[in-house]
Amino acid sequence: MKNKIAVLIAAVLLASLMSTGCVDNDDDVEYVVVSDILGREVEVSNNVERVVGVASGAVRMLSYLEAVDMIVGVEEFEHSSIFSPYQFANPGLSELPNIGPQHGGDAEMILAQKPDVIFYSCSQVDPASVETMNNLQTKTGIPVIAIDLGDLDERKDVFYSSLRLMAEVLDKEERAEVVIEFIEETLEDFHERTKNIPDSEKPTVYVGGVALRGAQDILSTRASYPPFEYTNSINVAGEISTGHAFIDKEQLLEWDPDVLFVDSGSYENVVDAINGDVSYQILIAVENGDIYTVMPYNRYNINHATVLANAYYVGSVLYPEHFEDVDVTARADSIYDSMVGSPVYAEMAEIAYGFTKVEL
């Protein structure tokens, strides 16, 4: 009878602990509830040691938080497409176990690596995102936390919220604030350098070859190209209502920008187009030789560090007097070191042309 009473008391105590949302197991692991970027409430250990990041940008976010050493598996993309700054800074990523194809991995392969938590990069505005998160969590039995990479412009708050959410789970709050402060100071530096330049003294600019699921041609551009936005530059494509756009050749000829930048991920396509079409050769930028490369920033989602590095180069080309104290390559290395942990500009430039003037 006494044994039955003891068992009953133990059961009541366990139920009481579970009802509070904080349960100790044999390893003294406690659980807390966090609200992810989609508003889902997720219960996760407060002592996370093993993680995976799936879909575009998740591993990059972990690198910003100096949490790469906690990653126990990566998508196939990290093995087959070594190109982004965080990959150069963390070459060991390509040697980690494969957890499935890009854009979400494979539930069984993820489960095999026994992560404590899965960070899943998604679109906050996609109605299917909640179902995707819930399905993976059900299949694996592992907490799935939705994040959104956002950007450093209109969706900057989304990026910061995601970074802070991950930091809370990983006990990296201090590091998250260091990254955010660095970005804010950098954006403010761009603004202070260019805010008082009158439009009458600014050349008009255009960026061609902006990558979208691979290399494109000169007619692939953006209405809101971040390095132009940060430096208060006059982007001739700014009148387009969409972000990314494929324009008509006639439109580019009508705009006739003073300076042309080329996303070097599409370098050959753009140069071949200019050399092979006489109509492009009457553009002012082509006639004057004012064509410059910027490094690709859109590789499995946005590489925020490269966006910032590109902006310094854009500023130095367009407004040399306002950026005369900036060594662009050294500043790029400083940005990469601050955000992904290593000064990898030279490695990036070796395969992506770096910052240079285009010779046709």
Residue, then its C-alpha position, 0 to 999 in steps of 0.5 A: m500500500k505504501n508503495k502505491i501511495a509513493v508512486l501516486i505522489a511521484a506521478v502527481l509531482l511530475a504532472s505538476l512540473m510538466s504543467t509549469g512548462c519547466v521539466d527536469n530530466d535525468d540530465d537536469v535539462e530544463y525547457v522554455v517556451v519561445s515564440d518564433i518569427l511566425g508567432r508559433e510557441v515552441e518548447v526548447s531546451n535551455n541548454v542547446e548544444r546541437v543545432v541544424g539550420v535549414a533553408s536559405g540563410a539559416v547557416r549564415m545566421l548561425s555564423y553571425l552568432e559565432a555558433v558554427d561549432m554547434i552545427v551537427g549537419v548541413e544541407e547538400f548546398e553547403h557541400s556543393s556550392i562553396f562561395s559565400p563569405y560564411q563558407f570561406a570563413n568556416p570551411g569545416l561546414s562542407e565536411l559536416p554530415n549531409i542532412g538533405p537537399q537545400h530548401g529544407g533538408d530531409a526529416e530522417m537525415i536531420l533526425a539522424q544527427k540528433p540536434d536539440v533544435i532546428f532553425y528553419s529559414c522561411s518567409q514570414v509572409d508566406p501562408a504555407s510557412v506555418e504548416t511547413m514548420n509544423n510538419l517537420q517538427t511532427k516528423t522529427g519530434i525536434p523543436v523547429i524554430a522559424i526565422d526570417l533573414g529579412d534584409l538591411d532595409e525595409r525588413k531590417d527589424v525582421f532580421y534583427s528579431s530573428l537574430r535575437l530569437m536565435a541568440e536567446v535559444l543559443d545563449k548568444e544574446e551578447r553576440a547578437e547585440v554586437v552584430i546589430e550595433f556593428i550594422e547600425e554604425t555602418l549604415e549610419d556611416f554611409h548616411e553621414r558621408t552622403k546625406n548632404i551631397p546634392d542630387s545635381e552632383k550625383p551621377t545616375v547609376y544602374v546595376g546589371g546582371v543581378a543574380l536570380r536563381g543563377a547568373q543573368d544578363i545586363l537587363s536583370t536589375r533591382a529597383s531597390y539595390p541596397p548599396f545604392e539605397y545606403t549611399n543615397s544614390i540615384n538608381v535609374a531603375g528606382e522608378i520600377s515598382t518591384g524589387h527585382a526586375f527584368i527590363d527591356k533593352e530599350q528601357l536601359l538605353e532610354w535611362d542611359p546611366d552615367v555609371l554602370f555596375v555589374d554583379s560579378g556573378s553574371y560578369e561574363n554574361v554582361v560583358d558578352a552582351i555589351n561586346g556583342d550588341v552595338s546598341y549597348q556600346i553607345l551608352i554613356a557609361v560604356e563610352n566613358g569606361d565607367i563600368y565597375t564590378v560589385m560582388p554577388y550578394n544573393r547566394y542562397n539568400i542575402n549575404h548581408a556582409t557583402v551588401l555592406a562591402n559593396a556599398y563602400y565600393v559604390g560610394s568610393v566610385l561615385y563620391p570619391e571625395h567623401f570616401e577618400d579615407v576608405d581603403v575599400t578592400a581593408r574595409a571589406d575585410s573588416i566587415y567580413d571579420s566582424m560578421v562571419g569571423s574572418p577577413v575573406y575578401a581576397e578569397m571572395a575576390e579570387i572567384a568573384y573578380g572583387f572590386t575592379k573596373v571592367e575592361l571590355 
